[in-house]
Amino acid sequence: MNKITLEIKELLYSQSSSGAYVLILGDKNSMRRLPIVIGANEAQSIALGMEGEQNSRPLTHDLFKKFAEQYSVELMEVVITRFLEGVFYAMLVCKQGEDITMIDSRPSDAIALAVRFHCPISAYENVMNEAGIEMEEVKDMDATPESDDTEEADEPTDTLENLTVEQLQKLLQMAIDEENYEKAAQLRDIINCKS
């Protein structure tokens, strides 16, 4: 199965989910983005790992890294393997001697470990096709949305399900243009349910 190499683009506080964050992963070779909603603890752990900061007492992901190093286990890669019913799944690809083992993981934990082990993060192509959001390289600053699109953008979430796929795709593009990844992810999920 083809894999796409990803990098961490942003870690944003969620405006709609209290205590949640949106982790934005980006395809290194295109403008596709993969937004994943994660918890506050995992977001903090990822941020600390990216900054290389150490706590006086090790966090869970730091402890896991020390444990793995003590037993000569190397984290080779983190792979986001599935997107099922709005939930992402990941695997840790570990090597100990000549043995390679794949361990099931939440993507947030896997990425917190990836930043500590400095290992690649990737996703299967089907995950990117299903859950990824295509960013436009050049935004048309002179474009003005039609009046009915603007009204739809302000509609409450519970009425989004009543819109057509075409209307939802317009809203999705507007959310992407505004870099509102959380809204884009929500719209993407509704579109996937209707398709």
C-alpha positions in Angstrom: 0.0 0.0 0.0 1.4 3.4 -0.9 2.4 5.7 1.9 2.6 9.5 1.9 5.2 11.2 4.1 3.8 13.9 6.4 5.1 16.6 8.6 3.5 18.6 11.4 2.3 21.9 10.1 0.3 23.3 13.0 -1.2 22.6 16.4 -4.3 24.7 17.0 -6.7 25.1 19.9 -10.2 23.9 19.0 -12.7 26.6 19.0 -15.7 24.2 19.1 -14.5 21.4 21.4 -13.5 22.4 24.9 -10.1 21.2 25.8 -9.3 19.7 22.3 -6.7 20.7 19.8 -6.4 20.2 16.0 -3.2 18.7 14.8 -2.5 19.6 11.1 -0.3 17.2 9.3 0.8 18.1 5.8 1.9 16.1 2.8 5.5 17.0 2.1 5.0 16.8 -1.7 1.6 18.5 -2.1 -0.8 21.0 -0.5 -2.9 18.2 1.1 -3.5 18.5 4.8 -4.7 16.0 7.4 -6.5 17.6 10.4 -6.8 15.3 13.5 -8.6 16.4 16.6 -6.6 15.4 19.7 -6.7 15.9 23.5 -5.0 18.6 25.5 -2.5 16.2 27.2 -1.4 14.8 23.8 -1.2 18.3 22.3 1.0 19.4 25.2 3.2 16.3 24.9 3.6 16.8 21.1 4.5 20.5 21.6 7.1 19.7 24.4 8.6 17.0 22.2 8.9 19.3 19.2 10.6 21.9 21.4 12.9 19.3 23.0 11.9 20.4 26.5 12.3 18.0 29.4 10.1 18.0 32.5 11.7 17.4 35.9 9.7 14.2 35.9 9.3 12.3 32.7 5.9 12.4 30.9 4.4 9.2 29.6 5.9 9.6 26.1 9.3 10.4 27.6 9.1 7.3 29.8 8.1 5.2 26.8 11.2 6.5 24.9 13.5 5.7 27.8 12.0 2.3 28.2 12.4 1.5 24.5 16.0 2.7 24.5 16.8 0.7 27.6 15.7 -2.5 25.7 17.2 -1.4 22.3 13.8 -0.9 20.7 13.9 1.7 17.9 10.8 3.5 16.6 11.3 3.4 12.8 8.1 5.0 11.6 4.6 6.1 12.6 1.9 5.2 10.0 -1.7 6.5 10.1 -3.3 3.4 8.7 -7.1 3.9 8.7 -9.9 6.5 8.9 -13.1 4.8 10.0 -16.3 6.5 11.1 -14.4 9.7 11.9 -11.7 8.0 13.9 -8.0 7.8 12.8 -5.9 4.7 13.6 -2.1 4.4 13.6 0.7 1.9 14.0 4.2 2.2 15.5 6.8 0.4 13.4 9.4 -0.8 15.9 12.7 -2.6 15.4 14.6 -4.6 18.0 17.6 -6.3 16.5 16.4 -7.9 13.3 12.8 -8.2 14.5 10.2 -5.6 13.2 6.9 -5.3 15.1 3.9 -3.2 14.5 2.0 -1.9 17.5 -1.5 -0.4 17.4 -1.6 3.2 18.7 -3.7 6.3 18.7 -2.3 8.8 16.2 -1.8 11.5 18.9 0.4 9.1 21.0 2.2 7.9 18.0 3.1 11.4 16.8 4.1 12.4 20.4 6.6 9.5 20.2 7.6 10.3 16.6 8.8 13.8 17.6 10.9 12.3 20.4 12.4 9.5 18.3 12.8 11.9 15.2 11.2 9.2 13.0 9.1 9.7 9.9 5.3 10.1 10.1 3.3 8.9 7.1 -0.2 7.9 6.1 -1.6 5.4 3.7 -2.7 7.0 0.5 -6.3 5.8 1.0 -6.4 7.7 4.4 -5.2 10.9 2.7 -7.7 10.4 -0.2 -10.6 9.9 2.3 -9.7 12.4 5.1 -7.2 14.8 3.6 -8.1 18.3 2.6 -6.6 19.8 -0.6 -5.3 23.3 0.0 -5.2 25.7 -2.9 -1.6 26.9 -3.6 -2.7 30.4 -4.7 -5.8 32.0 -3.1 -7.9 34.3 -5.3 -8.1 37.4 -3.1 -10.5 39.2 -5.5 -13.1 36.4 -5.4 -16.3 37.2 -3.5 -18.6 34.4 -2.5 -22.1 34.4 -3.7 -24.7 35.7 -1.2 -26.3 32.3 -0.7 -22.9 30.7 0.1 -22.2 33.3 2.7 -25.5 32.6 4.4 -24.8 28.8 4.4 -21.4 29.3 6.0 -23.2 30.8 9.1 -25.7 28.0 9.4 -25.6 25.9 12.6 -24.0 22.5 12.4 -27.3 20.5 12.8 -28.6 22.0 9.5 -25.4 21.2 7.5 -26.7 17.6 7.0 -29.7 19.1 5.1 -27.4 20.7 2.5 -26.5 19.0 -0.8 -23.1 17.6 -1.4 -22.4 20.4 -3.9 -23.3 23.0 -1.3 -21.2 21.3 1.3 -18.2 21.2 -1.0 -18.5 25.0 -1.5 -18.5 25.4 2.2 -15.6 23.1 2.5 -13.6 25.1 0.0 -14.5 28.3 1.9 -13.3 26.8 5.2 -10.0 25.7 3.5 -9.5 29.2 2.0 -10.0 30.7 5.5 -7.7 28.1 7.0 -10.5 27.0 9.3 -9.3 23.3 9.4 -11.6 22.3 12.2 -14.7 23.4 10.2 -13.2 21.8 7.0 -12.7 18.5 8.8 -16.3 18.6 10.1 -17.6 19.3 6.6 -15.4 16.6 5.1 -16.9 14.1 7.5 -20.5 15.1 6.6 -19.7 14.9 2.9 -18.1 11.4 3.4 -21.3 10.2 5.2 -23.5 11.4 2.3 -21.3 9.9 -0.4 
